[in-house]
Amino acid sequence: MENGNFCKGCQAEADKSASGCPDCGSVEGRLATGLYEFKDPKGRSPVSYVKVLDKLKLSIDSAMEESGKLNINIPEEHFVVLADAKEKSKKAKGRPKKTGAVEAENVTDLFAKLSAEGVEEEIEDGEERPVKTSSKQTKAKLSEEEKAAKKAALEQERALKKAEREAKLALEREEREAKRAAEKLEREAKRDAEKQEREAKRAAEKLEREQKKAAEKAAKEADKSSQKSVAKPEPVVAPAPAPVPAPAKVSVTRIQIAGKAYLKSSSNILYDPATKEEIGIWDPESKTIKELPEDDEEVEEEDYDSDA
């Protein structure tokens, strides 16, 4: 319910109606007018309660009796018999007249069929006049057995309807349980199939790895056997080169002799700073440079370490 006043069906009718109310009106609209003065959007008025009873083939007395059992007081206006529908349908000019109504006398059964059963003919002075029986006389005709039979029939009907409802609910419940069981079995079967598929895949991968390892092992063994069958050639040993003695390293220092720079070793041999060639021998006593002897070996440049 969108606005909290109507159910889903009535709300759909209200949405389609220009007045915003369902086809049969609303409770507020009915209470705002008289009982039989209300008209719905189609021009229809409420049906009299006595007509409803007549259609259901029930008497006013039975309705009063059942309402008394339920502590319900039915107002007398509901037992008013409206005027003929044809007279009501005629449109009169000017202000509409109030609906004519005839009240039932002493709330007696006004139905022709039921009234006919309670009519007794009395003959007075040669004339026949219908005499209506009172409600007490009508009630007296209903024996206790008939009441008990009606009550038993009503209870039987209620029990039958209850059994039908329970059977229907049980059937629906069984269908739901069967559906859930089938869905559960389907899910379990699907899980089992997926599990078997995974296990088969793992087994196939494991077998493939084992076969691959076996093939590699067989290939290695075949290589080893083929290498053993082929004679290995004796390796040719090349003569080792004669060791070359490393030149001795000479430590030199820079000195100035007669304004000229020299490199002097610890053995007083003088070298040219630019070419690293031996020039002579320094005599510290005479402070002179002597010539080199002819049998002295040349010292290579890369073997000198300079202190300066």
Secondary structure, DSSP 4 states (H G I P E B T S, - for coil): --SSSS-HHHHHHHHHSTTSS-TT--HHHHHTS-TTT---TTS--PPPHHHHHHHTT--HHHHHHHHHHTT----GGGGPEEPPHHHHHSPPSSSPPPPPEEPPGGG----HHHHHHT-EEEEETTEEEEEPPPHHHHHHHS-HHHHHHHHHHHHHHHHHHHHHHHHHHHHHHHHHHHHHHHHHHHHHHHHHHHHHHHHHHHHHHHHHHHHHHHHHHHHHHHHHHHHHHSPPPPPPPPPPPPPPPPPPPEEEEEEEETTEEEEEETT-EEE-TTT--EEEEEETTTTEEEPPPTTPPPPPGGGEEE--
